[in-house]
Amino acid sequence: MARTRWLTEREERAWRALQLMQMRLEAALARQLASDSELSYPDYVVLVALTDDPSGRLRPSRLADLLGWERSRVSHQVTRMASRGLVRRERCPSDGRGSYVAVTAKGRRAIAAAAPGHVAAVRHHFVDRLTPEELDTVRAVAEKVLAGLERDGARGRA
């Protein structure tokens, strides 16, 4: 039986600070979106992924991979967004059982309206609190951890 490698005090402090920062940042960004737009935080990240693609559409499995979500979570989120006209499901012509999630004109208008406030909140709560060097360090650390997760085949799905 393998022994548990408990975190050192230093490791635990770093890990807990990262967790708390991520949870509080996401909560602050969700509050900003809720007060300034008609979008939830999950709505926003789905629309970002879709509008980042030149076609404005993605297969649900690709969307799940990009967001680190389970396919069932993507399906439920897309259903909610489709009922509000932000996205639509499209059949895949090359795969009779497959489909795409596509951003609608209403979805494009919604993200265009929400983006300035969201970017201002990201800048206020995160970017402006760090030096350019610290931003580079955060990016490098995040990319290193993400590359390891990718190699492990564990994309952190929630």
C-alpha positions in Angstrom: 0.0 0.0 0.0 1.4 3.4 -1.1 2.0 6.0 1.6 0.3 9.3 1.2 2.6 12.2 0.3 0.9 14.9 2.3 1.5 18.5 1.2 4.2 20.5 2.9 3.1 23.7 4.5 4.5 25.7 1.6 2.7 23.4 -1.0 -0.5 23.6 0.9 -0.4 27.4 1.2 0.2 27.7 -2.6 -2.5 25.2 -3.5 -5.1 26.7 -1.2 -4.3 30.3 -2.3 -4.7 29.2 -6.0 -8.0 27.5 -5.2 -9.4 30.5 -3.3 -8.2 32.9 -5.9 -9.9 30.9 -8.7 -13.2 30.6 -6.8 -13.3 34.3 -5.8 -12.3 35.5 -9.3 -15.0 33.4 -10.9 -17.6 34.6 -8.4 -16.7 38.2 -9.0 -16.8 37.8 -12.7 -20.1 36.0 -12.5 -21.6 38.8 -10.4 -20.4 41.4 -12.8 -21.9 39.6 -15.8 -25.2 39.0 -14.0 -25.5 42.7 -13.1 -24.3 44.1 -16.4 -25.7 41.7 -18.9 -28.2 38.9 -19.6 -25.4 36.3 -19.5 -24.3 33.9 -16.8 -20.6 33.1 -16.5 -21.1 29.7 -18.2 -23.0 31.4 -21.0 -20.1 33.8 -21.5 -17.4 31.1 -21.7 -19.5 29.1 -24.2 -20.0 32.1 -26.4 -16.3 33.0 -26.2 -15.4 29.5 -27.4 -17.9 29.7 -30.2 -17.0 33.2 -31.4 -13.3 32.4 -31.2 -13.9 29.8 -33.9 -14.1 31.4 -37.4 -17.1 29.3 -38.3 -18.9 30.3 -35.1 -19.7 26.6 -34.4 -18.1 23.6 -32.7 -18.9 20.0 -32.2 -20.2 19.4 -28.6 -17.2 17.2 -27.8 -14.8 19.9 -28.9 -16.6 22.5 -26.8 -16.4 20.1 -23.8 -12.6 19.7 -24.4 -12.1 23.5 -24.7 -14.0 24.2 -21.5 -12.9 21.2 -19.5 -16.5 20.2 -19.0 -18.3 16.9 -19.2 -20.4 16.4 -22.3 -23.5 16.3 -20.2 -22.8 19.7 -18.7 -22.3 21.1 -22.2 -25.5 19.5 -23.3 -27.5 21.1 -20.4 -25.8 24.5 -20.9 -26.5 24.5 -24.6 -30.1 23.5 -24.0 -30.6 26.5 -21.7 -28.8 28.8 -24.1 -30.8 27.6 -27.1 -34.0 28.2 -25.3 -33.0 31.9 -25.0 -31.9 32.0 -28.7 -28.1 32.5 -27.9 -27.1 29.3 -29.7 -28.6 26.6 -31.9 -27.9 23.0 -32.6 -27.1 22.1 -36.2 -26.9 18.7 -37.8 -23.5 17.7 -39.1 -23.9 17.0 -42.8 -21.0 14.5 -42.9 -22.2 12.6 -39.8 -25.9 11.9 -39.6 -25.8 11.4 -35.8 -23.4 14.3 -35.1 -24.2 17.9 -34.5 -22.7 21.3 -34.0 -23.4 24.1 -31.5 -23.6 27.4 -33.4 -23.7 30.9 -32.1 -26.7 32.9 -33.3 -26.9 36.6 -34.2 -28.6 37.2 -30.8 -25.7 35.3 -29.1 -23.1 37.5 -31.0 -25.0 40.6 -29.9 -25.1 39.4 -26.3 -21.4 38.7 -26.1 -20.5 41.9 -27.9 -22.6 43.8 -25.3 -21.2 41.9 -22.3 -17.5 41.8 -23.3 -16.5 45.4 -22.4 -17.8 45.1 -18.8 -16.3 41.6 -18.5 -12.9 42.7 -19.7 -13.0 45.7 -17.4 -13.7 43.3 -14.5 -10.9 41.0 -15.5 -8.6 43.9 -15.7 -9.7 45.3 -12.3 -9.7 42.0 -10.4 -6.7 40.4 -12.0 -4.5 42.1 -14.7 -4.0 45.5 -13.0 -2.9 43.9 -9.7 0.0 42.2 -11.3 3.3 43.4 -13.0 4.0 42.3 -16.6 6.6 39.9 -15.2 4.0 38.4 -12.8 1.6 38.0 -15.7 4.3 36.1 -17.6 4.9 33.9 -14.6 1.2 33.1 -14.2 0.9 32.3 -17.9 4.0 30.0 -17.8 2.8 28.2 -14.7 -0.7 27.7 -16.1 0.6 26.5 -19.4 3.0 24.0 -17.7 0.1 22.6 -15.5 -2.2 22.4 -18.5 0.4 20.6 -20.6 0.8 18.0 -17.9 -2.9 17.5 -17.7 -3.1 17.1 -21.4 -0.3 14.5 -21.3 -2.1 12.7 -18.5 -5.4 12.7 -20.5 -7.1 14.6 -17.7 -8.4 17.9 -18.9 -9.9 18.8 -15.6 -13.5 18.2 -16.6 -16.1 19.4 -14.1 
